[in-house]
Amino acid sequence: MSHTITAELAAITILESERLFLRNMTPDDVTLLLQHFGNPEVTKFIEAQPIKTLDQANEWLRWMGGFWAAKDGLRRSAIRKEDMTVIGVGGFHRWNREANYAEIGFDILPPYHNQGFATEVAQLLIDFGWQYLKLNRIEADATQGNLALMRVLDKLGFKQEGVLRQRLLKGGKYYDVHRFALLRCEYDGDCS
């Protein structure tokens, strides 16, 4: 079944939890992107190389902002309500509108690690995916060694489905990628 983007869905720009809200990315986020994705500690578990210039950060912003226009997903900035600080990004990509699945991704700045923000961002996105994108399946990939992400996925009910052996090449070395997924019926506790 194909889903059309409705005015209601297109108008949704902010997702909110107790401590955070997720909003559309704006040009003001370019410094965050440079700071965050320029950090080799952050990019060690993703396919991209660290970005080094504002021009590269602007290109990333255009790329992330283009997910919705291309009907491939969406990306949001995560804002801590307490002080309105951008603490990371999160969203969906590889959205298959025919089969109702997408891949979730979220990145939290290192100073905000181990405070439950990744789980909170992911939970907001999962709820949005079920309710508005009408997803049946949400996938996540975790690179070998990314134990923090694997713990978050486990906490949220994702099941590991397999390992893509030597799927990622970083710094001349190949890494396995662990594939996880969460089904709507599992989330609802209603799989038959």
Buried (B, 14 or more C-beta within 10 A) or exposed (E): EEBEEEEEBEEEEEBEBEBBBBBBBEEEBBEBBBBBBBBEEBBBBBEEEBBEEEEBBBBBBEEBBEBBEEEBBBBBBBBBEEEEEBBBBBBBBBBEBEEBBBBBBBBBBEEBBEEBBBBBBBBBBBEBBBEBBEBBBBBBBBBBEBEBBBEBBEEBEBEBEEEBEEBBEBEEEEBBBBBBBBBBEBBEEEEE
